[in-house]
Amino acid sequence: MSDDYRDPSGNTEAFRAFVRSDEAPAPTAPPAPAANRTPLLIGGAVIAVVVIVVLVFALTR
């Protein structure tokens, strides 16, 4: 008795196309530009100046 059902997973070309599409490398995010650190550096400098001013003010009294 012949089987009229054809299993698509038995098709080698379809399997290879499926594997190729899954193995495609995911796009990577570009590295963050250095400009994103600028506000952090400015904030750190401001905090350092404030701490120094407070220490100088506290030690001179």
C-alpha positions in Angstrom: 0.0 0.0 0.0 1.5 3.3 -1.0 1.7 6.3 1.3 0.3 9.5 -0.1 1.7 11.6 2.7 5.1 13.2 2.0 7.0 14.4 5.1 8.5 17.9 4.4 11.3 17.2 6.8 12.5 14.5 4.5 13.4 17.2 1.9 17.1 17.9 2.2 16.9 21.3 0.4 14.2 22.6 2.7 16.2 21.4 5.8 19.3 23.1 4.6 17.4 26.4 3.9 15.9 26.2 7.4 19.3 25.6 9.0 20.9 28.4 7.1 18.3 30.9 8.2 18.6 29.9 11.8 22.4 30.1 11.8 22.5 33.7 10.5 24.5 35.8 12.9 22.4 38.2 14.9 23.2 41.9 14.3 25.4 43.3 17.0 24.9 46.6 18.6 27.4 49.2 17.7 29.8 50.2 20.5 28.6 53.1 22.7 30.2 56.4 21.7 32.6 58.1 24.2 30.2 61.1 24.3 27.9 59.0 26.6 30.5 59.2 29.3 30.8 63.0 29.2 27.8 63.7 31.6 29.2 61.1 34.0 32.6 62.7 34.1 31.2 66.1 34.5 28.9 64.9 37.3 31.9 63.2 39.1 34.0 66.4 38.8 31.1 68.5 40.3 30.7 66.1 43.2 34.5 66.1 43.8 34.6 69.9 43.9 31.6 70.1 46.3 33.2 67.5 48.6 36.5 69.5 48.6 34.7 72.8 49.3 32.8 71.2 52.2 36.0 69.7 53.6 37.9 73.0 53.3 35.0 74.9 54.9 34.7 72.4 57.8 38.4 72.3 58.5 38.9 76.1 58.5 36.3 76.8 61.2 
